[in-house]
């Protein structure tokens, strides 16, 4: 693994302070659904980012 990739992975895990299960639960809250910039009536940009982060935390089968 290159130094850049390892650095990015380390930075990701030091920044994310919730487990995948905690993120999934939070994404379902009214607070989560009601904030952020939205394009049309779509899911907010931040909500999509959190969804992507959650998938990074979920082990691949």
N, C-alpha and C positions, 0 to 999 in steps of 0.2 A: 504494500500500500504506500503510495507516495506521501510525502510530508504534507502537501496541500490537502489531500483527501483526509488524512488523519486529523489535521488541524480543523477542517470544516466539521468533521464528525464530533470532535471534542467540543467545539464551540456550540454546536447544536444541542448536545446533551447538557452542557453547562447553562444554556439559556432556557430550556424547557423544564419547567418545575412541576409538571403534572404527569401522571401516568397516562397511558392510552385510554384506560377505562375512565379515569377522571375527566379527561378531555371529552370523551364521548358523552358523558353525563352532562357536562357543562354546555356542550353544543346544543343540547335539547332544551336548555332553560330559556325562559322568556327574555331575560337580560341579553343572552347571547344572540337571540334572533332579532332583537330590536335595535342593535347598534351597527355602525359601520356604513361605509359608502356602498351604495347599491347601483347597479346599472340596470335600468328598467325595473322589473319586479323580481329580479334574480337574487340569489344568495349573495350576501355582502362579500367584498373582497377579503376582508380579514377572516370571515367565517370559512371561506374556501382555503385560506392559508392554514388555519388551525386544523381543518380536515386533512390537509396534506401532511401536516406535522404528526397527526395521530396515526396516519398510515405508516409513517417512518418508524414510529414507536412500536407498532404491532409486528410481532415476529412473523416471518414468512413461513408458510407450511410447505 
